[in-house]
Amino acid sequence: MKTALITGASRGLGLALARELAAQGWGLIIDARGEEALHAAKQQLASAARIVTIGGDVSRPEHRQQLAQAAADLGGLDAVINNASVLGPSPQPNLLDYPLDELEAVYKTNVIAPLAILQAVKARLHPDARIINISSDAGIEPYAGWGGYGSSKAALEQMSAILAAENPQWRVFWVDPGDMRTEMHQAAFPGEDISDRPLPEVSVPGLVALLSDDYPSGRYRARTVLEPKPEAPPVNGLNLVLQVQDFEDAADFFGKHLNLPIQKEWHDTGHGALFSAGQATIEIADAAQIAEVDRVEVGHAVNDSIRLALGVRDVHQASTDVQAGGAEALHAVVDTDWGHRNQRLSLPDNLPVKALTLFQVIEPNGKDQS
Ligand SMILES: NC(=O)c1ccc[n+]([C@@H]2O[C@H](COP(=O)([O-])OP(=O)(O)OC[C@H]3O[C@@H](n4cnc5c(N)ncnc54)[C@H](OP(=O)(O)O)[C@@H]3O)[C@@H](O)[C@H]2O)c1
């Protein structure tokens, strides 16, 4: 049985998450200030392995001790979701008119309490426990009129980031759930029809994924956690390799006359230099340098004066693909001592350039060379 402490779970996002975790068989400790709504919530969570409800205010130390005791009684915690939060006065005053006692109350609930809860339960957190601090886009966007709540969420975010750095044994997530049709949202937009905002259930699958799967600590938007990551393009770089007779002349041409900045230079066997050319690079190399790269990639000298070198995501896949298009491998794939996985091929006869190196960077800080 996994056990989670969710603060502020009598309604809104906290209750929606509690419902899903209960359905998945988690044990739950939940709280809220309003005892009646908390009791009603408990009725909806009958499928939980265990359910403990404790009425109280997260900003009060005695209440936090009760939560910690419940965590101990249930054998420790796999997750803490700091969800309970207050908006502050509504309509929200601008910062210069913000009553400071109200600001203090917002900070006590939204910033101090989440940390105080973690301090109270830290001895009960299992290794690899997940901590989710519910934040908001108002924590990173400077919306006028959102200075109290927004700055409290900004503080919560930075606190979460530091907690993550200080506690690599846990995963710490700070999560923007997105706009949701809840009591808090209605309070933020008094009198406005908020029926177009999605229900909090829409933000739950992303939170469950963070609690259950292998995500690194960090900031997330609940609704994009499960979106597939865009794949890196199969080809990500072009380097044109030119064999030159007079290295210094060529280096002057590209470096001094064209003003291309030098990315790397090497002088071991021969001379080589890699010039940045906007989104591509031009590499010049003397005959000795070309021969050395030929030796590594092909096993003997080939001596092409122009060679295309394409950075690829997966050299084996790219090689299969270009061979299907008529290219021929001159040698097996090799791991070079400059941190690349390379294969030299000859291009089909109908192309004006004959030589192709496919390279996959396997050690980003290796000695750079195509
Ligand atoms: N709704 C949105 O559009 C939106 C957008 C971005 C971020 N968020 C964040 O999402 C989280 C959930 O918001 P929500 O919209 O679901 O809010 P909600 O509907 O107002 O629910 C808040 C829950 O927290 C409880 N709570 C509030 N203050 C508490 C305290 N001091 N001690 C214990 N429990 C407390 C409330 O019960 P009691 O009042 O009875 O205590 C209630 O159960 C919050 O962190 C909020 O900042 C919401």
The ligand as an SDF file (V2000), in Angstrom:
LIG
                    3D

 48 52  0  0  0  0  0  0  0  0999 V2000
   -8.2640   26.8230   -9.5260 N   0  0  0  0  0  0  0  0  0  0  0  0
   -7.3390   27.3000  -10.3400 C   0  0  0  0  0  0  0  0  0  0  0  0
   -7.6150   27.8050  -11.4440 O   0  0  0  0  0  0  0  0  0  0  0  0
   -5.8830   27.1840   -9.9510 C   0  0  0  0  0  0  0  0  0  0  0  0
   -4.9290   27.6300  -10.8480 C   0  0  0  0  0  0  0  0  0  0  0  0
   -3.5800   27.5120  -10.5400 C   0  0  0  0  0  0  0  0  0  0  0  0
   -3.2230   26.9530   -9.3180 C   0  0  0  0  0  0  0  0  0  0  0  0
   -4.1740   26.5310   -8.4430 N   0  0  0  0  0  0  0  0  0  0  0  0
   -3.7260   25.9000   -7.1840 C   0  0  0  0  0  0  0  0  0  0  0  0
   -4.3110   24.6120   -7.0870 O   0  0  0  0  0  0  0  0  0  0  0  0
   -4.4760   24.2410   -5.7080 C   0  0  0  0  0  0  0  0  0  0  0  0
   -5.8980   23.7840   -5.4600 C   0  0  0  0  0  0  0  0  0  0  0  0
   -6.7400   24.8860   -5.7330 O   0  0  0  0  0  0  0  0  0  0  0  0
   -8.3030   24.7270   -5.9240 P   0  0  0  0  0  0  0  0  0  0  0  0
   -8.6870   25.6060   -7.0350 O   0  0  0  0  0  0  0  0  0  0  0  0
   -8.6760   23.2890   -5.9210 O   0  0  0  0  0  0  0  0  0  0  0  0
   -8.8030   25.4500   -4.5610 O   0  0  0  0  0  0  0  0  0  0  0  0
  -10.1400   25.2840   -3.7310 P   0  0  0  0  0  0  0  0  0  0  0  0
  -11.2560   24.7890   -4.5520 O   0  0  0  0  0  0  0  0  0  0  0  0
  -10.3130   26.5720   -3.0170 O   0  0  0  0  0  0  0  0  0  0  0  0
   -9.7590   24.1430   -2.6870 O   0  0  0  0  0  0  0  0  0  0  0  0
   -8.7890   24.4070   -1.7180 C   0  0  0  0  0  0  0  0  0  0  0  0
   -8.7710   23.2730   -0.7050 C   0  0  0  0  0  0  0  0  0  0  0  0
   -7.7980   23.5890    0.2740 O   0  0  0  0  0  0  0  0  0  0  0  0
   -8.4110   23.6860    1.5650 C   0  0  0  0  0  0  0  0  0  0  0  0
   -7.6700   24.7060    2.3060 N   0  0  0  0  0  0  0  0  0  0  0  0
   -7.5330   26.0070    2.0070 C   0  0  0  0  0  0  0  0  0  0  0  0
   -6.8160   26.6190    2.9490 N   0  0  0  0  0  0  0  0  0  0  0  0
   -6.4680   25.6820    3.8400 C   0  0  0  0  0  0  0  0  0  0  0  0
   -5.7270   25.6950    5.0600 C   0  0  0  0  0  0  0  0  0  0  0  0
   -5.1810   26.8320    5.5150 N   0  0  0  0  0  0  0  0  0  0  0  0
   -5.5520   24.5480    5.7320 N   0  0  0  0  0  0  0  0  0  0  0  0
   -6.0850   23.3960    5.2770 C   0  0  0  0  0  0  0  0  0  0  0  0
   -6.8200   23.3240    4.1440 N   0  0  0  0  0  0  0  0  0  0  0  0
   -7.0030   24.4580    3.4520 C   0  0  0  0  0  0  0  0  0  0  0  0
   -9.8460   24.0170    1.2730 C   0  0  0  0  0  0  0  0  0  0  0  0
  -10.7350   23.6620    2.3050 O   0  0  0  0  0  0  0  0  0  0  0  0
  -11.0940   24.7170    3.4810 P   0  0  0  0  0  0  0  0  0  0  0  0
  -11.3520   26.0240    2.8280 O   0  0  0  0  0  0  0  0  0  0  0  0
  -12.2900   24.1170    4.1650 O   0  0  0  0  0  0  0  0  0  0  0  0
   -9.9010   24.7440    4.3660 O   0  0  0  0  0  0  0  0  0  0  0  0
  -10.0830   23.1300    0.0500 C   0  0  0  0  0  0  0  0  0  0  0  0
  -10.2460   21.7910    0.4370 O   0  0  0  0  0  0  0  0  0  0  0  0
   -4.0420   25.4520   -4.9080 C   0  0  0  0  0  0  0  0  0  0  0  0
   -2.7030   25.3010   -4.4860 O   0  0  0  0  0  0  0  0  0  0  0  0
   -4.1430   26.5910   -5.9080 C   0  0  0  0  0  0  0  0  0  0  0  0
   -3.2790   27.6610   -5.5730 O   0  0  0  0  0  0  0  0  0  0  0  0
   -5.4850   26.6290   -8.7270 C   0  0  0  0  0  0  0  0  0  0  0  0
  1  2  1  0
  2  3  2  0
  2  4  1  0
  4  5  1  0
  4 48  2  0
  5  6  2  0
  6  7  1  0
  7  8  2  0
  8  9  1  0
  8 48  1  0
  9 10  1  0
  9 46  1  0
 10 11  1  0
 11 12  1  0
 11 44  1  0
 12 13  1  0
 13 14  1  0
 14 15  2  0
 14 16  1  0
 14 17  1  0
 17 18  1  0
 18 19  2  0
 18 20  1  0
 18 21  1  0
 21 22  1  0
 22 23  1  0
 23 24  1  0
 23 42  1  0
 24 25  1  0
 25 26  1  0
 25 36  1  0
 26 27  1  0
 26 35  1  0
 27 28  2  0
 28 29  1  0
 29 30  1  0
 29 35  2  0
 30 31  1  0
 30 32  2  0
 32 33  1  0
 33 34  2  0
 34 35  1  0
 36 37  1  0
 36 42  1  0
 37 38  1  0
 38 39  2  0
 38 40  1  0
 38 41  1  0
 42 43  1  0
 44 45  1  0
 44 46  1  0
 46 47  1  0
M  CHG  2   8   1  16  -1
M  END
$$$$
